[in-house]
């Protein structure tokens, strides 16, 4: 299973909003520049995230985007599901509407795909934007400590 740029860039954009929370609305242009994402592509991603309530838009000269919820309430799985669709390595084990084939109840491989789906969902749902912010602080702290000793 491979994530497309939708999911990867969507997580980056949401993390950027989390990092700049409290500074007022953030423009797509500034997110695009900081994250190296096309502003036009980012507009498409944010549209879906806004419809799902994960981001809020603010109109006007000082407008932009804000997180729709607190960072500890936004799971990475939420972002991925909005942008990529249900988490599933195959259609027969989709989270939303699995396509059940005539061999489903006897299919040995289906159980494998269910375990893969559940494992991926567990990981994505165990990480929030707040978790990412904490991880970024640790990395920055370690980097600063390393730079101090050089």
C-alpha positions in Angstrom: 0.0 0.0 0.0 1.4 3.3 -1.0 0.1 6.8 -0.1 -0.3 9.3 -2.9 0.9 12.9 -2.6 -2.6 13.8 -1.4 -2.1 12.0 1.9 1.5 12.9 2.3 1.1 16.6 1.5 -2.1 16.8 3.4 -0.4 15.6 6.6 2.4 18.1 5.9 0.0 21.0 5.5 -2.0 20.0 8.6 1.3 19.8 10.6 2.3 23.2 9.3 -1.0 24.6 10.5 -0.5 23.0 13.9 3.0 24.5 14.2 1.7 28.0 13.5 -1.4 27.7 15.7 -2.0 30.8 17.8 -0.5 33.0 15.1 -3.8 33.7 13.4 -4.9 32.3 10.0 -2.2 30.9 7.8 -2.2 31.6 4.0 -1.9 28.7 1.6 0.9 30.6 0.0 3.0 30.5 3.2 2.2 26.8 3.8 3.1 26.0 0.2 6.4 27.8 0.4 7.4 26.3 3.7 6.4 22.7 2.7 7.5 22.8 -0.9 4.0 22.1 -2.2 2.2 23.6 -5.2 -0.2 26.3 -3.9 -2.8 25.2 -6.5 -2.5 21.5 -5.4 -2.7 22.6 -1.8 -6.0 24.4 -2.5 -7.5 21.2 -3.7 -6.4 19.3 -0.6 -7.5 22.0 1.8 -11.0 22.0 0.2 -11.6 18.4 1.3 -10.1 19.0 4.7 -12.3 22.0 5.2 -15.5 20.0 4.2 -14.5 17.4 6.7 -14.1 20.0 9.5 -10.4 19.5 9.9 -9.6 23.0 8.9 -11.5 26.3 9.0 -11.2 29.1 6.5 -11.1 32.8 7.4 -11.9 35.3 4.7 -10.4 38.8 4.3 -7.1 40.5 3.8 -5.6 38.7 6.9 -7.5 35.5 6.1 -6.2 32.0 5.7 -6.7 28.7 7.4 -6.8 27.4 10.9 -7.1 23.9 12.4 -10.7 22.9 12.8 -9.9 21.2 16.1 -7.2 21.1 18.7 -4.1 19.3 17.5 -4.6 16.5 20.0 -8.0 15.8 18.5 -6.8 15.4 14.9 -5.5 11.9 14.2 -3.3 11.3 11.1 -5.8 8.6 10.2 -8.5 11.3 9.9 -6.4 13.3 7.4 -5.5 10.2 5.4 -9.1 9.0 5.2 -10.4 12.4 4.0 -7.7 12.7 1.3 -7.1 9.0 0.3 -10.3 7.3 1.2 -10.8 4.3 3.4 -7.7 2.5 4.7 -7.5 -0.9 3.0 -4.8 -2.8 1.1 -7.6 -4.5 -1.0 -11.2 -3.6 -1.8 -12.5 -6.7 0.0 -11.4 -5.4 3.4 -12.3 -1.7 2.9 -13.2 0.1 6.2 -16.3 1.6 4.6 -17.9 -0.6 2.1 -15.9 -3.8 1.5 -16.5 -5.6 -1.8 -17.3 -9.1 -0.6 -16.5 -11.8 -3.1 -18.2 -15.2 -3.3 -15.1 -16.8 -1.6 -14.9 -14.3 1.3 -15.9 -16.7 4.1 -13.3 -19.3 3.0 -10.5 -16.9 1.8 -7.3 -17.4 3.7 -5.7 -14.3 2.3 -8.6 -12.0 3.3 -7.6 -12.5 6.9 -4.1 -11.3 6.1 -5.4 -8.1 4.4 -7.7 -7.5 7.4 -4.7 -7.6 9.7 -2.7 -5.3 7.5 -5.6 -2.9 7.3 -6.1 -3.0 11.1 -2.4 -2.5 11.8 -2.1 0.5 9.5 -5.3 2.0 10.9 -4.0 1.5 14.5 -0.8 3.3 13.7 -2.4 6.2 11.9 -5.0 6.6 14.6 -2.5 6.5 17.4 -0.7 9.6 16.1 -2.2 13.0 16.4 -0.9 16.4 15.2 0.0 17.0 18.9 2.1 13.9 18.8 3.9 15.2 15.7 4.5 18.6 17.4 6.0 16.8 20.4 8.2 14.7 18.2 9.3 17.8 16.3 10.3 19.5 19.6 12.4 16.5 20.6 14.1 16.4 17.2 14.8 20.2 17.4 16.1 19.8 21.0 18.4 16.9 20.0 19.7 18.9 17.0 20.4 21.9 19.1 22.2 19.8 21.7 24.3 18.2 18.9 25.1 21.6 17.4 26.2 22.8 20.9 28.8 20.1 21.1 30.2 20.6 17.6 
